[in-house]
């Protein structure tokens, strides 16, 4: 039997017969919880780029480059050997990201 997918579908067990007035009242009720936030208080914890960080201490342990790592000659990031794409024209190691082999 063929089905006409363009015809409007009516489902008798559909319980979503809410009136427009009910839907509008629900929407206005949900807006009642707005909180007035002071913009200056909200931005107080925000740190802008270029801020003075001279008083900050390094809290991450820094380890020297391991035997199975290399430094990319293009981006100067330290990667595991599995990210090695090859070497540049001068014979320096290049990561996959810089070589475009992703």
Biopython code that builds the backbone (N, CA, C, O; Angstrom):
import numpy as np
from Bio.PDB.StructureBuilder import StructureBuilder

atoms = [
    (1, "UNK", "N", (0.846, -1.174, 0.000)),
    (1, "UNK", "CA", (0.000, 0.000, 0.000)),
    (1, "UNK", "C", (0.893, 1.238, 0.000)),
    (1, "UNK", "O", (1.855, 1.310, 0.765)),
    (2, "UNK", "N", (0.583, 2.204, -0.847)),
    (2, "UNK", "CA", (1.362, 3.425, -0.980)),
    (2, "UNK", "C", (1.014, 4.407, 0.134)),
    (2, "UNK", "O", (-0.136, 4.488, 0.565)),
    (3, "UNK", "N", (2.021, 5.156, 0.598)),
    (3, "UNK", "CA", (1.816, 6.147, 1.651)),
    (3, "UNK", "C", (2.056, 7.526, 1.079)),
    (3, "UNK", "O", (3.065, 7.765, 0.416)),
    (4, "UNK", "N", (1.140, 8.423, 1.332)),
    (4, "UNK", "CA", (1.282, 9.806, 0.878)),
    (4, "UNK", "C", (1.988, 10.595, 1.986)),
    (4, "UNK", "O", (1.376, 10.965, 2.988)),
    (5, "UNK", "N", (3.274, 10.843, 1.787)),
    (5, "UNK", "CA", (4.071, 11.525, 2.803)),
    (5, "UNK", "C", (3.807, 13.037, 2.851)),
    (5, "UNK", "O", (4.204, 13.699, 3.810)),
    (6, "UNK", "N", (3.146, 13.585, 1.832)),
    (6, "UNK", "CA", (2.862, 15.013, 1.804)),
    (6, "UNK", "C", (1.577, 15.374, 2.525)),
    (6, "UNK", "O", (1.354, 16.546, 2.828)),
    (7, "UNK", "N", (0.739, 14.411, 2.803)),
    (7, "UNK", "CA", (-0.538, 14.717, 3.454)),
    (7, "UNK", "C", (-0.304, 14.986, 4.940)),
    (7, "UNK", "O", (0.603, 14.405, 5.537)),
    (8, "UNK", "N", (-1.126, 15.874, 5.549)),
    (8, "UNK", "CA", (-0.975, 16.164, 6.974)),
    (8, "UNK", "C", (-1.246, 14.918, 7.808)),
    (8, "UNK", "O", (-2.137, 14.128, 7.495)),
    (9, "UNK", "N", (-0.477, 14.757, 8.856)),
    (9, "UNK", "CA", (-0.616, 13.578, 9.703)),
    (9, "UNK", "C", (-1.421, 13.931, 10.938)),
    (9, "UNK", "O", (-1.148, 14.928, 11.606)),
    (10, "UNK", "N", (-2.399, 13.121, 11.233)),
    (10, "UNK", "CA", (-3.220, 13.279, 12.429)),
    (10, "UNK", "C", (-3.009, 12.036, 13.278)),
    (10, "UNK", "O", (-3.103, 10.908, 12.794)),
    (11, "UNK", "N", (-2.722, 12.263, 14.542)),
    (11, "UNK", "CA", (-2.531, 11.152, 15.454)),
    (11, "UNK", "C", (-3.515, 11.330, 16.600)),
    (11, "UNK", "O", (-3.436, 12.315, 17.334)),
    (12, "UNK", "N", (-4.424, 10.408, 16.760)),
    (12, "UNK", "CA", (-5.484, 10.568, 17.752)),
    (12, "UNK", "C", (-4.960, 10.446, 19.181)),
    (12, "UNK", "O", (-5.572, 10.989, 20.100)),
    (13, "UNK", "N", (-3.847, 9.751, 19.391)),
    (13, "UNK", "CA", (-3.328, 9.610, 20.744)),
    (13, "UNK", "C", (-2.332, 10.710, 21.100)),
    (13, "UNK", "O", (-1.605, 10.603, 22.088)),
    (14, "UNK", "N", (-2.304, 11.766, 20.288)),
    (14, "UNK", "CA", (-1.423, 12.899, 20.540)),
    (14, "UNK", "C", (-1.997, 13.734, 21.674)),
    (14, "UNK", "O", (-3.108, 14.249, 21.552)),
    (15, "UNK", "N", (-1.274, 13.877, 22.763)),
    (15, "UNK", "CA", (-1.769, 14.618, 23.908)),
    (15, "UNK", "C", (-1.306, 16.060, 23.913)),
    (15, "UNK", "O", (-1.456, 16.733, 24.934)),
    (16, "UNK", "N", (-0.755, 16.565, 22.833)),
    (16, "UNK", "CA", (-0.207, 17.920, 22.771)),
    (16, "UNK", "C", (-1.203, 18.898, 22.161)),
    (16, "UNK", "O", (-0.877, 19.588, 21.195)),
    (17, "UNK", "N", (-2.414, 18.966, 22.713)),
    (17, "UNK", "CA", (-3.441, 19.865, 22.207)),
    (17, "UNK", "C", (-3.537, 21.101, 23.089)),
    (17, "UNK", "O", (-4.641, 21.536, 23.417)),
    (18, "UNK", "N", (-2.400, 21.678, 23.481)),
    (18, "UNK", "CA", (-2.376, 22.876, 24.316)),
    (18, "UNK", "C", (-2.790, 24.083, 23.481)),
    (18, "UNK", "O", (-2.426, 24.212, 22.312)),
    (19, "UNK", "N", (-3.550, 24.947, 24.107)),
    (19, "UNK", "CA", (-3.977, 26.153, 23.408)),
    (19, "UNK", "C", (-2.851, 27.173, 23.392)),
    (19, "UNK", "O", (-1.889, 27.070, 24.154)),
    (20, "UNK", "N", (-2.982, 28.145, 22.523)),
    (20, "UNK", "CA", (-1.986, 29.212, 22.408)),
    (20, "UNK", "C", (-1.861, 29.959, 23.723)),
    (20, "UNK", "O", (-0.756, 30.315, 24.129)),
    (21, "UNK", "N", (-2.992, 30.203, 24.400)),
    (21, "UNK", "CA", (-2.972, 30.936, 25.649)),
    (21, "UNK", "C", (-2.179, 30.183, 26.718)),
    (21, "UNK", "O", (-1.438, 30.798, 27.485)),
    (22, "UNK", "N", (-2.328, 28.856, 26.773)),
    (22, "UNK", "CA", (-1.586, 28.055, 27.742)),
    (22, "UNK", "C", (-0.086, 28.117, 27.457)),
    (22, "UNK", "O", (0.721, 28.260, 28.376)),
    (23, "UNK", "N", (0.276, 28.012, 26.198)),
    (23, "UNK", "CA", (1.689, 28.053, 25.822)),
    (23, "UNK", "C", (2.299, 29.414, 26.144)),
    (23, "UNK", "O", (3.430, 29.490, 26.624)),
    (24, "UNK", "N", (1.547, 30.499, 25.881)),
    (24, "UNK", "CA", (2.055, 31.842, 26.189)),
    (24, "UNK", "C", (2.231, 32.027, 27.691)),
    (24, "UNK", "O", (3.206, 32.637, 28.131)),
    (25, "UNK", "N", (1.297, 31.505, 28.478)),
    (25, "UNK", "CA", (1.413, 31.654, 29.930)),
    (25, "UNK", "C", (2.595, 30.855, 30.467)),
    (25, "UNK", "O", (3.268, 31.312, 31.390)),
    (26, "UNK", "N", (2.861, 29.693, 29.922)),
    (26, "UNK", "CA", (4.028, 28.911, 30.335)),
    (26, "UNK", "C", (5.320, 29.650, 30.014)),
    (26, "UNK", "O", (6.257, 29.657, 30.812)),
    (27, "UNK", "N", (5.360, 30.270, 28.844)),
    (27, "UNK", "CA", (6.562, 30.987, 28.434)),
    (27, "UNK", "C", (6.809, 32.189, 29.339)),
    (27, "UNK", "O", (7.950, 32.437, 29.729)),
    (28, "UNK", "N", (5.767, 32.937, 29.679)),
    (28, "UNK", "CA", (5.946, 34.101, 30.546)),
    (28, "UNK", "C", (6.294, 33.675, 31.967)),
    (28, "UNK", "O", (7.009, 34.397, 32.662)),
    (29, "UNK", "N", (5.804, 32.516, 32.420)),
    (29, "UNK", "CA", (6.145, 32.008, 33.754)),
    (29, "UNK", "C", (7.613, 31.630, 33.825)),
    (29, "UNK", "O", (8.251, 31.836, 34.857)),
    (30, "UNK", "N", (8.156, 31.087, 32.763)),
    (30, "UNK", "CA", (9.558, 30.653, 32.785)),
    (30, "UNK", "C", (10.512, 31.836, 32.760)),
    (30, "UNK", "O", (11.676, 31.685, 33.130)),
    (31, "UNK", "N", (10.053, 33.014, 32.331)),
    (31, "UNK", "CA", (10.906, 34.197, 32.300)),
    (31, "UNK", "C", (10.986, 34.892, 33.653)),
    (31, "UNK", "O", (11.752, 35.842, 33.812)),
    (32, "UNK", "N", (10.223, 34.443, 34.611)),
    (32, "UNK", "CA", (10.162, 35.101, 35.905)),
    (32, "UNK", "C", (11.428, 34.935, 36.736)),
    (32, "UNK", "O", (11.573, 35.633, 37.740)),
    (33, "UNK", "N", (12.346, 34.054, 36.374)),
    (33, "UNK", "CA", (13.525, 33.792, 37.176)),
    (33, "UNK", "C", (14.743, 34.582, 36.752)),
    (33, "UNK", "O", (15.861, 34.172, 37.067)),
    (34, "UNK", "N", (14.586, 35.692, 36.053)),
    (34, "UNK", "CA", (15.741, 36.490, 35.631)),
    (34, "UNK", "C", (16.419, 37.111, 36.848)),
    (34, "UNK", "O", (15.755, 37.596, 37.764)),
    (35, "UNK", "N", (17.741, 37.090, 36.845)),
    (35, "UNK", "CA", (18.516, 37.649, 37.941)),
    (35, "UNK", "C", (19.247, 38.873, 37.425)),
    (35, "UNK", "O", (19.873, 38.825, 36.366)),
    (36, "UNK", "N", (19.173, 39.960, 38.160)),
    (36, "UNK", "CA", (19.862, 41.181, 37.777)),
    (36, "UNK", "C", (21.307, 41.084, 38.256)),
    (36, "UNK", "O", (21.566, 41.091, 39.460)),
    (37, "UNK", "N", (22.246, 40.994, 37.318)),
    (37, "UNK", "CA", (23.657, 40.841, 37.651)),
    (37, "UNK", "C", (24.381, 42.131, 37.303)),
    (37, "UNK", "O", (24.228, 42.666, 36.205)),
    (38, "UNK", "N", (25.161, 42.617, 38.236)),
    (38, "UNK", "CA", (25.961, 43.803, 38.001)),
    (38, "UNK", "C", (27.105, 43.444, 37.058)),
    (38, "UNK", "O", (27.861, 42.511, 37.332)),
    (39, "UNK", "N", (27.241, 44.167, 35.959)),
    (39, "UNK", "CA", (28.263, 43.862, 34.957)),
    (39, "UNK", "C", (29.674, 43.979, 35.523)),
    (39, "UNK", "O", (30.561, 43.209, 35.155)),
    (40, "UNK", "N", (29.877, 44.938, 36.414)),
    (40, "UNK", "CA", (31.216, 45.133, 36.979)),
    (40, "UNK", "C", (31.588, 43.984, 37.911)),
    (40, "UNK", "O", (32.747, 43.569, 37.944)),
    (41, "UNK", "N", (30.620, 43.466, 38.669)),
    (41, "UNK", "CA", (30.891, 42.335, 39.546)),
    (41, "UNK", "C", (31.176, 41.084, 38.730)),
    (41, "UNK", "O", (32.040, 40.287, 39.097)),
    (42, "UNK", "N", (30.461, 40.905, 37.628)),
    (42, "UNK", "CA", (30.663, 39.731, 36.784)),
    (42, "UNK", "C", (32.029, 39.770, 36.115)),
    (42, "UNK", "O", (32.644, 38.723, 35.912)),
    (43, "UNK", "N", (32.514, 40.953, 35.770)),
    (43, "UNK", "CA", (33.790, 41.090, 35.072)),
    (43, "UNK", "C", (34.968, 41.176, 36.035)),
    (43, "UNK", "O", (36.117, 41.240, 35.597)),
    (44, "UNK", "N", (34.706, 41.178, 37.325)),
    (44, "UNK", "CA", (35.774, 41.331, 38.300)),
    (44, "UNK", "C", (36.787, 40.192, 38.235)),
    (44, "UNK", "O", (37.986, 40.434, 38.380)),
    (45, "UNK", "N", (36.337, 38.962, 38.021)),
    (45, "UNK", "CA", (37.238, 37.817, 37.959)),
    (45, "UNK", "C", (37.823, 37.587, 36.580)),
    (45, "UNK", "O", (38.640, 36.684, 36.402)),
    (46, "UNK", "N", (37.423, 38.380, 35.606)),
    (46, "UNK", "CA", (37.888, 38.211, 34.234)),
    (46, "UNK", "C", (39.275, 38.801, 34.077)),
    (46, "UNK", "O", (39.526, 39.934, 34.489)),
    (47, "UNK", "N", (40.179, 38.029, 33.477)),
    (47, "UNK", "CA", (41.534, 38.509, 33.286)),
    (47, "UNK", "C", (41.754, 38.795, 31.805)),
    (47, "UNK", "O", (41.538, 37.925, 30.961)),
    (48, "UNK", "N", (42.176, 39.993, 31.497)),
    (48, "UNK", "CA", (42.365, 40.407, 30.118)),
    (48, "UNK", "C", (43.718, 39.962, 29.598)),
    (48, "UNK", "O", (44.660, 39.809, 30.375)),
    (49, "UNK", "N", (43.830, 39.749, 28.270)),
    (49, "UNK", "CA", (45.120, 39.401, 27.690)),
    (49, "UNK", "C", (46.124, 40.533, 27.909)),
    (49, "UNK", "O", (45.770, 41.710, 27.841)),
    (50, "UNK", "N", (47.359, 40.169, 28.168)),
    (50, "UNK", "CA", (48.391, 41.165, 28.392)),
    (50, "UNK", "C", (48.426, 41.669, 29.818)),
    (50, "UNK", "O", (49.152, 42.614, 30.125)),
    (51, "UNK", "N", (47.648, 41.046, 30.697)),
    (51, "UNK", "CA", (47.641, 41.470, 32.098)),
    (51, "UNK", "C", (48.983, 41.147, 32.741)),
    (51, "UNK", "O", (49.689, 40.246, 32.290)),
    (52, "UNK", "N", (49.332, 41.871, 33.780)),
    (52, "UNK", "CA", (50.605, 41.681, 34.465)),
    (52, "UNK", "C", (50.551, 40.391, 35.283)),
    (52, "UNK", "O", (49.797, 40.294, 36.250)),
    (53, "UNK", "N", (51.340, 39.418, 34.896)),
    (53, "UNK", "CA", (51.399, 38.140, 35.595)),
    (53, "UNK", "C", (52.744, 37.943, 36.272)),
    (53, "UNK", "O", (53.140, 36.809, 36.543)),
    (54, "UNK", "N", (53.453, 39.034, 36.550)),
    (54, "UNK", "CA", (54.796, 38.926, 37.115)),
    (54, "UNK", "C", (54.787, 38.318, 38.508)),
    (54, "UNK", "O", (55.795, 37.753, 38.931)),
    (55, "UNK", "N", (53.690, 38.417, 39.227)),
    (55, "UNK", "CA", (53.620, 37.869, 40.568)),
    (55, "UNK", "C", (53.186, 36.407, 40.607)),
    (55, "UNK", "O", (53.129, 35.815, 41.685)),
    (56, "UNK", "N", (52.885, 35.821, 39.471)),
    (56, "UNK", "CA", (52.405, 34.448, 39.418)),
    (56, "UNK", "C", (53.564, 33.459, 39.471)),
    (56, "UNK", "O", (54.660, 33.748, 38.991)),
    (57, "UNK", "N", (53.313, 32.291, 40.057)),
    (57, "UNK", "CA", (54.310, 31.236, 40.111)),
    (57, "UNK", "C", (53.884, 30.093, 39.206)),
    (57, "UNK", "O", (52.692, 29.842, 39.029)),
    (58, "UNK", "N", (54.860, 29.401, 38.634)),
    (58, "UNK", "CA", (54.604, 28.246, 37.785)),
    (58, "UNK", "C", (54.223, 27.072, 38.666)),
    (58, "UNK", "O", (54.988, 26.687, 39.550)),
    (59, "UNK", "N", (53.054, 26.499, 38.437)),
    (59, "UNK", "CA", (52.586, 25.404, 39.276)),
    (59, "UNK", "C", (52.604, 24.075, 38.534)),
    (59, "UNK", "O", (52.117, 23.074, 39.060)),
    (60, "UNK", "N", (53.155, 24.043, 37.324)),
    (60, "UNK", "CA", (53.220, 22.822, 36.529)),
    (60, "UNK", "C", (54.654, 22.315, 36.555)),
    (60, "UNK", "O", (55.581, 23.091, 36.325)),
    (61, "UNK", "N", (54.856, 21.028, 36.830)),
    (61, "UNK", "CA", (56.229, 20.527, 36.819)),
    (61, "UNK", "C", (56.782, 20.530, 35.391)),
    (61, "UNK", "O", (56.125, 20.061, 34.462)),
    (62, "UNK", "N", (57.971, 21.052, 35.231)),
    (62, "UNK", "CA", (58.607, 21.122, 33.914)),
    (62, "UNK", "C", (59.638, 20.010, 33.834)),
    (62, "UNK", "O", (60.513, 19.892, 34.691)),
    (63, "UNK", "N", (59.523, 19.197, 32.795)),
    (63, "UNK", "CA", (60.442, 18.076, 32.612)),
    (63, "UNK", "C", (61.277, 18.314, 31.353)),
    (63, "UNK", "O", (60.778, 18.902, 30.394)),
    (64, "UNK", "N", (62.515, 17.879, 31.336)),
    (64, "UNK", "CA", (63.325, 18.018, 30.125)),
    (64, "UNK", "C", (62.804, 17.099, 29.015)),
    (64, "UNK", "O", (62.076, 16.142, 29.279)),
    (65, "UNK", "N", (63.181, 17.400, 27.787)),
    (65, "UNK", "CA", (62.749, 16.603, 26.636)),
    (65, "UNK", "C", (63.215, 15.163, 26.816)),
    (65, "UNK", "O", (64.376, 14.914, 27.140)),
    (66, "UNK", "N", (62.300, 14.218, 26.602)),
    (66, "UNK", "CA", (62.596, 12.800, 26.779)),
    (66, "UNK", "C", (63.242, 12.222, 25.519)),
    (66, "UNK", "O", (63.273, 12.867, 24.471)),
    (67, "UNK", "N", (63.756, 10.998, 25.640)),
    (67, "UNK", "CA", (64.433, 10.326, 24.520)),
    (67, "UNK", "C", (63.491, 10.104, 23.333)),
    (67, "UNK", "O", (63.925, 10.138, 22.182)),
    (68, "UNK", "N", (62.200, 9.876, 23.613)),
    (68, "UNK", "CA", (61.244, 9.570, 22.549)),
    (68, "UNK", "C", (60.487, 10.810, 22.073)),
    (68, "UNK", "O", (59.406, 10.678, 21.500)),
    (69, "UNK", "N", (61.024, 12.004, 22.294)),
    (69, "UNK", "CA", (60.383, 13.258, 21.887)),
    (69, "UNK", "C", (61.307, 14.050, 20.972)),
    (69, "UNK", "O", (62.519, 13.836, 20.949)),
    (70, "UNK", "N", (60.709, 14.974, 20.215)),
    (70, "UNK", "CA", (61.474, 15.857, 19.344)),
    (70, "UNK", "C", (60.872, 17.250, 19.389)),
    (70, "UNK", "O", (59.714, 17.420, 19.768)),
    (71, "UNK", "N", (61.650, 18.235, 19.008)),
    (71, "UNK", "CA", (61.176, 19.612, 18.929)),
    (71, "UNK", "C", (60.985, 19.965, 17.463)),
    (71, "UNK", "O", (61.919, 19.868, 16.668)),
    (72, "UNK", "N", (59.772, 20.373, 17.108)),
    (72, "UNK", "CA", (59.466, 20.742, 15.730)),
    (72, "UNK", "C", (60.239, 22.009, 15.372)),
    (72, "UNK", "O", (60.263, 22.971, 16.140)),
    (73, "UNK", "N", (60.872, 21.999, 14.191)),
    (73, "UNK", "CA", (61.670, 23.143, 13.749)),
    (73, "UNK", "C", (60.795, 24.302, 13.292)),
    (73, "UNK", "O", (61.292, 25.417, 13.133)),
    (74, "UNK", "N", (59.498, 24.063, 13.076)),
    (74, "UNK", "CA", (58.609, 25.115, 12.605)),
    (74, "UNK", "C", (57.850, 25.789, 13.749)),
    (74, "UNK", "O", (57.856, 27.015, 13.852)),
    (75, "UNK", "N", (57.199, 25.005, 14.604)),
    (75, "UNK", "CA", (56.382, 25.584, 15.680)),
    (75, "UNK", "C", (57.075, 25.527, 17.040)),
    (75, "UNK", "O", (56.577, 26.104, 18.006)),
    (76, "UNK", "N", (58.198, 24.852, 17.129)),
    (76, "UNK", "CA", (59.020, 24.743, 18.343)),
    (76, "UNK", "C", (58.305, 24.044, 19.500)),
    (76, "UNK", "O", (58.682, 24.229, 20.657)),
    (77, "UNK", "N", (57.295, 23.257, 19.204)),
    (77, "UNK", "CA", (56.606, 22.458, 20.227)),
    (77, "UNK", "C", (57.327, 21.120, 20.365)),
    (77, "UNK", "O", (57.915, 20.614, 19.409)),
    (78, "UNK", "N", (57.271, 20.560, 21.570)),
    (78, "UNK", "CA", (57.870, 19.253, 21.818)),
    (78, "UNK", "C", (56.783, 18.205, 21.657)),
    (78, "UNK", "O", (55.741, 18.279, 22.308)),
    (79, "UNK", "N", (57.029, 17.221, 20.782)),
    (79, "UNK", "CA", (56.067, 16.171, 20.480)),
    (79, "UNK", "C", (56.685, 14.804, 20.683)),
    (79, "UNK", "O", (57.906, 14.656, 20.719)),
    (80, "UNK", "N", (55.804, 13.784, 20.817)),
    (80, "UNK", "CA", (56.240, 12.393, 20.837)),
    (80, "UNK", "C", (56.671, 12.010, 19.413)),
    (80, "UNK", "O", (56.190, 12.600, 18.446)),
    (81, "UNK", "N", (57.544, 11.057, 19.282)),
    (81, "UNK", "CA", (58.053, 10.626, 17.965)),
    (81, "UNK", "C", (56.940, 10.177, 17.023)),
    (81, "UNK", "O", (57.119, 10.206, 15.805)),
    (82, "UNK", "N", (55.802, 9.767, 17.560)),
    (82, "UNK", "CA", (54.696, 9.343, 16.700)),
    (82, "UNK", "C", (54.125, 10.505, 15.898)),
    (82, "UNK", "O", (53.436, 10.269, 14.906)),
    (83, "UNK", "N", (54.385, 11.758, 16.290)),
    (83, "UNK", "CA", (53.900, 12.941, 15.577)),
    (83, "UNK", "C", (54.896, 13.446, 14.535)),
    (83, "UNK", "O", (54.648, 14.469, 13.898)),
    (84, "UNK", "N", (56.017, 12.749, 14.350)),
    (84, "UNK", "CA", (57.052, 13.163, 13.406)),
    (84, "UNK", "C", (56.588, 12.899, 11.977)),
    (84, "UNK", "O", (56.247, 11.768, 11.628)),
    (85, "UNK", "N", (56.577, 13.950, 11.149)),
    (85, "UNK", "CA", (56.162, 13.811, 9.759)),
    (85, "UNK", "C", (57.366, 13.617, 8.846)),
    (85, "UNK", "O", (57.249, 13.003, 7.786)),
    (86, "UNK", "N", (58.496, 14.127, 9.242)),
    (86, "UNK", "CA", (59.693, 14.029, 8.415)),
    (86, "UNK", "C", (60.640, 15.152, 8.772)),
    (86, "UNK", "O", (60.650, 15.640, 9.902)),
    (87, "UNK", "N", (61.436, 15.557, 7.798)),
    (87, "UNK", "CA", (62.410, 16.626, 8.023)),
    (87, "UNK", "C", (62.230, 17.710, 6.980)),
    (87, "UNK", "O", (61.763, 17.453, 5.870)),
    (88, "UNK", "N", (62.609, 18.936, 7.352)),
    (88, "UNK", "CA", (62.547, 20.040, 6.400)),
    (88, "UNK", "C", (63.792, 19.999, 5.500)),
    (88, "UNK", "O", (64.565, 19.042, 5.550)),
    (89, "UNK", "N", (63.979, 21.027, 4.688)),
    (89, "UNK", "CA", (65.091, 21.060, 3.728)),
    (89, "UNK", "C", (66.454, 21.090, 4.405)),
    (89, "UNK", "O", (67.452, 20.671, 3.820)),
    (90, "UNK", "N", (66.496, 21.586, 5.638)),
    (90, "UNK", "CA", (67.753, 21.650, 6.380)),
    (90, "UNK", "C", (67.974, 20.396, 7.221)),
    (90, "UNK", "O", (68.979, 20.311, 7.929)),
    (91, "UNK", "N", (67.065, 19.418, 7.166)),
    (91, "UNK", "CA", (67.213, 18.178, 7.911)),
    (91, "UNK", "C", (66.701, 18.244, 9.335)),
    (91, "UNK", "O", (67.013, 17.370, 10.144)),
    (92, "UNK", "N", (65.919, 19.265, 9.656)),
    (92, "UNK", "CA", (65.365, 19.410, 11.004)),
    (92, "UNK", "C", (64.001, 18.737, 11.074)),
    (92, "UNK", "O", (63.273, 18.733, 10.081)),
    (93, "UNK", "N", (63.637, 18.170, 12.219)),
    (93, "UNK", "CA", (62.355, 17.443, 12.336)),
    (93, "UNK", "C", (61.154, 18.400, 12.269)),
    (93, "UNK", "O", (61.200, 19.514, 12.791)),
    (94, "UNK", "N", (60.086, 17.938, 11.616)),
    (94, "UNK", "CA", (58.845, 18.699, 11.440)),
    (94, "UNK", "C", (57.692, 17.824, 11.920)),
    (94, "UNK", "O", (57.636, 16.634, 11.609)),
    (95, "UNK", "N", (56.768, 18.424, 12.684)),
    (95, "UNK", "CA", (55.606, 17.674, 13.175)),
    (95, "UNK", "C", (54.565, 17.531, 12.066)),
    (95, "UNK", "O", (54.646, 18.193, 11.031)),
    (96, "UNK", "N", (53.589, 16.657, 12.300)),
    (96, "UNK", "CA", (52.537, 16.424, 11.308)),
    (96, "UNK", "C", (51.684, 17.666, 11.069)),
    (96, "UNK", "O", (51.262, 17.925, 9.942)),
    (97, "UNK", "N", (51.430, 18.431, 12.122)),
    (97, "UNK", "CA", (50.594, 19.626, 11.982)),
    (97, "UNK", "C", (51.253, 20.634, 11.045)),
    (97, "UNK", "O", (50.586, 21.190, 10.172)),
    (98, "UNK", "N", (52.549, 20.878, 11.214)),
    (98, "UNK", "CA", (53.256, 21.842, 10.379)),
    (98, "UNK", "C", (53.471, 21.327, 8.967)),
    (98, "UNK", "O", (53.522, 22.110, 8.019)),
    (99, "UNK", "N", (53.596, 20.016, 8.821)),
    (99, "UNK", "CA", (53.796, 19.439, 7.495)),
    (99, "UNK", "C", (52.480, 19.314, 6.733)),
    (99, "UNK", "O", (52.475, 19.073, 5.526)),
    (100, "UNK", "N", (51.356, 19.481, 7.451)),
    (100, "UNK", "CA", (50.043, 19.410, 6.802)),
    (100, "UNK", "C", (49.563, 18.001, 6.596)),
    (100, "UNK", "O", (48.688, 17.767, 5.762)),
    (101, "UNK", "N", (50.111, 17.048, 7.332)),
    (101, "UNK", "CA", (49.672, 15.661, 7.186)),
    (101, "UNK", "C", (48.869, 15.207, 8.383)),
    (101, "UNK", "O", (48.647, 14.009, 8.562)),
    (102, "UNK", "N", (48.425, 16.152, 9.213)),
    (102, "UNK", "CA", (47.559, 16.059, 10.302)),
    (102, "UNK", "C", (47.405, 15.002, 11.210)),
    (102, "UNK", "O", (46.584, 15.087, 12.123)),
]
sb = StructureBuilder()
sb.init_structure("model")
sb.init_model(0)
sb.init_chain("A")
sb.init_seg("    ")
for serial, (resi, resn, name, xyz) in enumerate(atoms, 1):
    if name == "N":
        sb.init_residue(resn, " ", resi, " ")
    sb.init_atom(name, np.array(xyz, "f"), 0.0, 1.0, " ", f" {name:<3s}", serial, name[0])
structure = sb.get_structure()
